[in-house]
Amino acid sequence: MFSYKKFVALLSKNNVTAYKVAKDTGLYPTLFSDWKSGKSCPKADKINILADYFDVPITYFIE
């Protein structure tokens, strides 16, 4: 399962906002709030985009 806490930790570590990540990656900013609330879970392709952006393995986001 996707760990939103790890996403937030990367935001803090890299001093970027979720909006900036969305803008830089082409993802919709609302995706992040949906993931946070549990309204939806990210698909593998979206996790891969985030992993590439933050230069971490995909498994980093899995709890």
VEXMARZA-910742 format. One record per atom (N, C-alpha, C, O): atom name; x, z, y; residue number from 1. Coordinates in Angstrom, 3 decimals. Example, Ala and Ser with C-alpha at 12.3 -4.5 7.8 and 13.67 -1.06 7.14 Angstrom:
<pts>
+------+----------+----------+----------+-----+
| atom |       px |       pz |       py |  nr |
+------+----------+----------+----------+-----+
|    N |   13.190 |    7.800 |   -5.690 |   1 |
|   CA |   12.300 |    7.800 |   -4.500 |   1 |
|    C |   13.200 |    7.800 |   -3.300 |   1 |
|    O |   14.236 |    8.465 |   -3.319 |   1 |
|    N |   12.850 |    7.080 |   -2.250 |   2 |
|   CA |   13.670 |    7.140 |   -1.060 |   2 |
|    C |   12.900 |    7.870 |    0.030 |   2 |
|    O |   13.409 |    8.039 |    1.138 |   2 |
+------+----------+----------+----------+-----+
</pts>
This chain:
<pts>
+------+----------+----------+----------+-----+
| atom |       px |       pz |       py |  nr |
+------+----------+----------+----------+-----+
|    N |    0.833 |    0.000 |   -1.187 |   1 |
|   CA |    0.000 |    0.000 |    0.000 |   1 |
|    C |    0.880 |    0.000 |    1.255 |   1 |
|    O |    1.927 |    0.647 |    1.287 |   1 |
|    N |    0.452 |   -0.720 |    2.268 |   2 |
|   CA |    1.181 |   -0.848 |    3.532 |   2 |
|    C |    1.248 |    0.498 |    4.258 |   2 |
|    O |    0.253 |    1.216 |    4.361 |   2 |
|    N |    2.436 |    0.820 |    4.755 |   3 |
|   CA |    2.619 |    2.066 |    5.499 |   3 |
|    C |    2.638 |    1.795 |    7.001 |   3 |
|    O |    3.628 |    1.304 |    7.544 |   3 |
|    N |    1.528 |    2.124 |    7.661 |   4 |
|   CA |    1.468 |    1.931 |    9.110 |   4 |
|    C |    2.464 |    2.845 |    9.811 |   4 |
|    O |    2.999 |    2.495 |   10.863 |   4 |
|    N |    2.714 |    4.022 |    9.229 |   5 |
|   CA |    3.679 |    4.965 |    9.827 |   5 |
|    C |    5.069 |    4.346 |    9.916 |   5 |
|    O |    5.784 |    4.561 |   10.894 |   5 |
|    N |    5.446 |    3.589 |    8.912 |   6 |
|   CA |    6.762 |    2.944 |    8.928 |   6 |
|    C |    6.815 |    1.851 |    9.993 |   6 |
|    O |    7.853 |    1.641 |   10.620 |   6 |
|    N |    5.707 |    1.165 |   10.192 |   7 |
|   CA |    5.621 |    0.168 |   11.265 |   7 |
|    C |    5.818 |    0.845 |   12.613 |   7 |
|    O |    6.579 |    0.357 |   13.448 |   7 |
|    N |    5.143 |    1.960 |   12.828 |   8 |
|   CA |    5.269 |    2.704 |   14.086 |   8 |
|    C |    6.701 |    3.198 |   14.275 |   8 |
|    O |    7.223 |    3.180 |   15.390 |   8 |
|    N |    7.331 |    3.636 |   13.195 |   9 |
|   CA |    8.723 |    4.093 |   13.271 |   9 |
|    C |    9.639 |    2.956 |   13.712 |   9 |
|    O |   10.555 |    3.173 |   14.505 |   9 |
|    N |    9.406 |    1.762 |   13.213 |  10 |
|   CA |   10.217 |    0.617 |   13.626 |  10 |
|    C |    9.967 |    0.247 |   15.079 |  10 |
|    O |   10.891 |   -0.151 |   15.788 |  10 |
|    N |    8.734 |    0.375 |   15.520 |  11 |
|   CA |    8.441 |    0.121 |   16.936 |  11 |
|    C |    9.270 |    1.050 |   17.813 |  11 |
|    O |    9.901 |    0.621 |   18.779 |  11 |
|    N |    9.256 |    2.313 |   17.460 |  12 |
|   CA |    9.995 |    3.314 |   18.226 |  12 |
|    C |   11.496 |    3.065 |   18.166 |  12 |
|    O |   12.176 |    3.080 |   19.192 |  12 |
|    N |   12.004 |    2.838 |   16.974 |  13 |
|   CA |   13.439 |    2.627 |   16.775 |  13 |
|    C |   13.949 |    1.415 |   17.561 |  13 |
|    O |   15.059 |    1.432 |   18.093 |  13 |
|    N |   13.132 |    0.373 |   17.626 |  14 |
|   CA |   13.524 |   -0.868 |   18.296 |  14 |
|    C |   13.029 |   -0.947 |   19.740 |  14 |
|    O |   13.238 |   -1.946 |   20.428 |  14 |
|    N |   12.372 |    0.122 |   20.183 |  15 |
|   CA |   11.885 |    0.206 |   21.557 |  15 |
|    C |   11.032 |   -1.008 |   21.953 |  15 |
|    O |   11.238 |   -1.617 |   23.003 |  15 |
|    N |   10.077 |   -1.336 |   21.089 |  16 |
|   CA |    9.142 |   -2.424 |   21.371 |  16 |
|    C |    7.721 |   -1.916 |   21.165 |  16 |
|    O |    7.493 |   -0.913 |   20.489 |  16 |
|    N |    6.785 |   -2.622 |   21.754 |  17 |
|   CA |    5.376 |   -2.278 |   21.586 |  17 |
|    C |    4.755 |   -3.192 |   20.531 |  17 |
|    O |    5.286 |   -4.259 |   20.223 |  17 |
|    N |    3.639 |   -2.761 |   19.991 |  18 |
|   CA |    2.918 |   -3.593 |   19.033 |  18 |
|    C |    2.504 |   -4.905 |   19.694 |  18 |
|    O |    2.497 |   -5.952 |   19.046 |  18 |
|    N |    2.165 |   -4.853 |   20.967 |  19 |
|   CA |    1.788 |   -6.071 |   21.693 |  19 |
|    C |    2.954 |   -7.055 |   21.743 |  19 |
|    O |    2.762 |   -8.255 |   21.548 |  19 |
|    N |    4.154 |   -6.557 |   22.002 |  20 |
|   CA |    5.337 |   -7.429 |   22.052 |  20 |
|    C |    5.600 |   -8.042 |   20.686 |  20 |
|    O |    5.915 |   -9.229 |   20.590 |  20 |
|    N |    5.474 |   -7.250 |   19.633 |  21 |
|   CA |    5.663 |   -7.766 |   18.278 |  21 |
|    C |    4.643 |   -8.874 |   18.014 |  21 |
|    O |    4.988 |   -9.928 |   17.481 |  21 |
|    N |    3.403 |   -8.633 |   18.385 |  22 |
|   CA |    2.354 |   -9.632 |   18.190 |  22 |
|    C |    2.693 |  -10.911 |   18.952 |  22 |
|    O |    2.568 |  -12.011 |   18.415 |  22 |
|    N |    3.113 |  -10.764 |   20.178 |  23 |
|   CA |    3.443 |  -11.925 |   21.005 |  23 |
|    C |    4.630 |  -12.692 |   20.422 |  23 |
|    O |    4.617 |  -13.922 |   20.377 |  23 |
|    N |    5.645 |  -11.971 |   19.981 |  24 |
|   CA |    6.856 |  -12.597 |   19.443 |  24 |
|    C |    6.633 |  -13.261 |   18.083 |  24 |
|    O |    7.302 |  -14.241 |   17.754 |  24 |
|    N |    5.700 |  -12.733 |   17.294 |  25 |
|   CA |    5.494 |  -13.227 |   15.930 |  25 |
|    C |    4.291 |  -14.160 |   15.791 |  25 |
|    O |    4.150 |  -14.848 |   14.780 |  25 |
|    N |    3.433 |  -14.183 |   16.798 |  26 |
|   CA |    2.230 |  -15.005 |   16.712 |  26 |
|    C |    1.081 |  -14.320 |   15.992 |  26 |
|    O |    0.049 |  -14.939 |   15.735 |  26 |
|    N |    1.255 |  -13.039 |   15.664 |  27 |
|   CA |    0.168 |  -12.277 |   15.040 |  27 |
|    C |   -0.789 |  -11.789 |   16.124 |  27 |
|    O |   -0.398 |  -11.622 |   17.279 |  27 |
|    N |   -2.028 |  -11.566 |   15.747 |  28 |
|   CA |   -3.007 |  -11.058 |   16.706 |  28 |
|    C |   -2.803 |   -9.558 |   16.920 |  28 |
|    O |   -2.653 |   -8.816 |   15.949 |  28 |
|    N |   -2.795 |   -9.102 |   18.169 |  29 |
|   CA |   -2.615 |   -7.666 |   18.435 |  29 |
|    C |   -3.670 |   -6.799 |   17.759 |  29 |
|    O |   -3.393 |   -5.657 |   17.392 |  29 |
|    N |   -4.868 |   -7.329 |   17.592 |  30 |
|   CA |   -5.934 |   -6.547 |   16.961 |  30 |
|    C |   -5.663 |   -6.275 |   15.483 |  30 |
|    O |   -6.219 |   -5.339 |   14.908 |  30 |
|    N |   -4.803 |   -7.100 |   14.866 |  31 |
|   CA |   -4.454 |   -6.849 |   13.463 |  31 |
|    C |   -3.888 |   -5.452 |   13.286 |  31 |
|    O |   -4.249 |   -4.740 |   12.349 |  31 |
|    N |   -2.997 |   -5.062 |   14.195 |  32 |
|   CA |   -2.331 |   -3.773 |   14.070 |  32 |
|    C |   -3.318 |   -2.617 |   14.169 |  32 |
|    O |   -3.216 |   -1.643 |   13.423 |  32 |
|    N |   -4.270 |   -2.723 |   15.085 |  33 |
|   CA |   -5.258 |   -1.647 |   15.200 |  33 |
|    C |   -6.174 |   -1.623 |   13.974 |  33 |
|    O |   -6.612 |   -0.554 |   13.547 |  33 |
|    N |   -6.465 |   -2.795 |   13.410 |  34 |
|   CA |   -7.268 |   -2.842 |   12.181 |  34 |
|    C |   -6.516 |   -2.201 |   11.023 |  34 |
|    O |   -7.108 |   -1.489 |   10.211 |  34 |
|    N |   -5.209 |   -2.454 |   10.948 |  35 |
|   CA |   -4.397 |   -1.840 |    9.889 |  35 |
|    C |   -4.341 |   -0.333 |   10.070 |  35 |
|    O |   -4.443 |    0.425 |    9.105 |  35 |
|    N |   -4.179 |    0.093 |   11.314 |  36 |
|   CA |   -4.073 |    1.533 |   11.595 |  36 |
|    C |   -5.353 |    2.256 |   11.194 |  36 |
|    O |   -5.304 |    3.323 |   10.584 |  36 |
|    N |   -6.491 |    1.675 |   11.536 |  37 |
|   CA |   -7.774 |    2.311 |   11.253 |  37 |
|    C |   -8.197 |    2.167 |    9.797 |  37 |
|    O |   -9.133 |    2.830 |    9.352 |  37 |
|    N |   -7.511 |    1.302 |    9.055 |  38 |
|   CA |   -7.892 |    1.065 |    7.673 |  38 |
|    C |   -8.989 |    0.039 |    7.523 |  38 |
|    O |   -9.508 |   -0.175 |    6.427 |  38 |
|    N |   -9.346 |   -0.603 |    8.637 |  39 |
|   CA |  -10.387 |   -1.624 |    8.618 |  39 |
|    C |   -9.967 |   -2.819 |    7.754 |  39 |
|    O |  -10.793 |   -3.472 |    7.117 |  39 |
|    N |   -8.662 |   -3.081 |    7.757 |  40 |
|   CA |   -8.130 |   -4.137 |    6.901 |  40 |
|    C |   -6.710 |   -3.778 |    6.490 |  40 |
|    O |   -6.069 |   -2.920 |    7.097 |  40 |
|    N |   -6.236 |   -4.444 |    5.454 |  41 |
|   CA |   -4.857 |   -4.259 |    4.985 |  41 |
|    C |   -4.118 |   -5.577 |    5.180 |  41 |
|    O |   -4.692 |   -6.647 |    4.981 |  41 |
|    N |   -2.855 |   -5.505 |    5.565 |  42 |
|   CA |   -2.119 |   -6.748 |    5.781 |  42 |
|    C |   -1.850 |   -7.480 |    4.474 |  42 |
|    O |   -1.614 |   -6.871 |    3.431 |  42 |
|    N |   -1.891 |   -8.787 |    4.561 |  43 |
|   CA |   -1.556 |   -9.610 |    3.410 |  43 |
|    C |   -0.048 |   -9.795 |    3.366 |  43 |
|    O |    0.647 |   -9.530 |    4.347 |  43 |
|    N |    0.448 |  -10.246 |    2.239 |  44 |
|   CA |    1.889 |  -10.385 |    2.015 |  44 |
|    C |    2.561 |  -11.256 |    3.077 |  44 |
|    O |    3.681 |  -10.963 |    3.496 |  44 |
|    N |    1.890 |  -12.319 |    3.514 |  45 |
|   CA |    2.512 |  -13.197 |    4.505 |  45 |
|    C |    2.729 |  -12.482 |    5.838 |  45 |
|    O |    3.723 |  -12.722 |    6.523 |  45 |
|    N |    1.799 |  -11.608 |    6.201 |  46 |
|   CA |    1.931 |  -10.851 |    7.458 |  46 |
|    C |    3.036 |   -9.799 |    7.340 |  46 |
|    O |    3.803 |   -9.586 |    8.279 |  46 |
|    N |    3.109 |   -9.144 |    6.178 |  47 |
|   CA |    4.170 |   -8.165 |    5.959 |  47 |
|    C |    5.528 |   -8.861 |    6.003 |  47 |
|    O |    6.497 |   -8.317 |    6.534 |  47 |
|    N |    5.590 |  -10.061 |    5.445 |  48 |
|   CA |    6.834 |  -10.826 |    5.462 |  48 |
|    C |    7.260 |  -11.162 |    6.891 |  48 |
|    O |    8.446 |  -11.097 |    7.214 |  48 |
|    N |    6.318 |  -11.514 |    7.730 |  49 |
|   CA |    6.611 |  -11.805 |    9.140 |  49 |
|    C |    7.194 |  -10.570 |    9.817 |  49 |
|    O |    8.178 |  -10.664 |   10.551 |  49 |
|    N |    6.587 |   -9.414 |    9.568 |  50 |
|   CA |    7.091 |   -8.174 |   10.170 |  50 |
|    C |    8.467 |   -7.812 |    9.624 |  50 |
|    O |    9.339 |   -7.373 |   10.374 |  50 |
|    N |    8.663 |   -7.992 |    8.336 |  51 |
|   CA |    9.956 |   -7.693 |    7.724 |  51 |
|    C |   11.048 |   -8.571 |    8.335 |  51 |
|    O |   12.143 |   -8.092 |    8.630 |  51 |
|    N |   10.750 |   -9.838 |    8.520 |  52 |
|   CA |   11.718 |  -10.741 |    9.157 |  52 |
|    C |   11.992 |  -10.324 |   10.594 |  52 |
|    O |   13.140 |  -10.311 |   11.038 |  52 |
|    N |   10.938 |   -9.987 |   11.313 |  53 |
|   CA |   11.078 |   -9.608 |   12.716 |  53 |
|    C |   11.981 |   -8.383 |   12.878 |  53 |
|    O |   12.848 |   -8.349 |   13.751 |  53 |
|    N |   11.766 |   -7.385 |   12.028 |  54 |
|   CA |   12.529 |   -6.144 |   12.132 |  54 |
|    C |   13.793 |   -6.144 |   11.259 |  54 |
|    O |   14.548 |   -5.171 |   11.253 |  54 |
|    N |   14.013 |   -7.223 |   10.535 |  55 |
|   CA |   15.179 |   -7.363 |    9.659 |  55 |
|    C |   15.256 |   -6.227 |    8.636 |  55 |
|    O |   16.286 |   -5.573 |    8.473 |  55 |
|    N |   14.140 |   -6.023 |    7.964 |  56 |
|   CA |   14.062 |   -5.030 |    6.880 |  56 |
|    C |   13.477 |   -5.731 |    5.655 |  56 |
|    O |   12.812 |   -6.758 |    5.794 |  56 |
|    N |   13.716 |   -5.189 |    4.459 |  57 |
|   CA |   13.087 |   -5.795 |    3.273 |  57 |
|    C |   11.578 |   -5.549 |    3.281 |  57 |
|    O |   11.103 |   -4.565 |    3.849 |  57 |
|    N |   10.844 |   -6.438 |    2.654 |  58 |
|   CA |    9.385 |   -6.290 |    2.584 |  58 |
|    C |    9.022 |   -4.947 |    1.980 |  58 |
|    O |    8.045 |   -4.323 |    2.393 |  58 |
|    N |    9.793 |   -4.502 |    1.017 |  59 |
|   CA |    9.499 |   -3.236 |    0.339 |  59 |
|    C |    9.547 |   -2.035 |    1.284 |  59 |
|    O |    8.996 |   -0.980 |    0.968 |  59 |
|    N |   10.192 |   -2.181 |    2.424 |  60 |
|   CA |   10.240 |   -1.089 |    3.403 |  60 |
|    C |    8.831 |   -0.629 |    3.778 |  60 |
|    O |    8.591 |    0.563 |    3.971 |  60 |
|    N |    7.911 |   -1.572 |    3.879 |  61 |
|   CA |    6.552 |   -1.265 |    4.339 |  61 |
|    C |    5.627 |   -0.736 |    3.253 |  61 |
|    O |    4.500 |   -0.330 |    3.537 |  61 |
|    N |    6.095 |   -0.740 |    2.016 |  62 |
|   CA |    5.236 |   -0.338 |    0.901 |  62 |
|    C |    5.445 |    1.150 |    0.584 |  62 |
|    O |    6.573 |    1.627 |    0.456 |  62 |
|    N |    4.329 |    1.858 |    0.464 |  63 |
|   CA |    4.382 |    3.282 |    0.098 |  63 |
|    C |    3.994 |    3.462 |   -1.341 |  63 |
|    O |    3.976 |    4.588 |   -1.839 |  63 |
+------+----------+----------+----------+-----+
</pts>
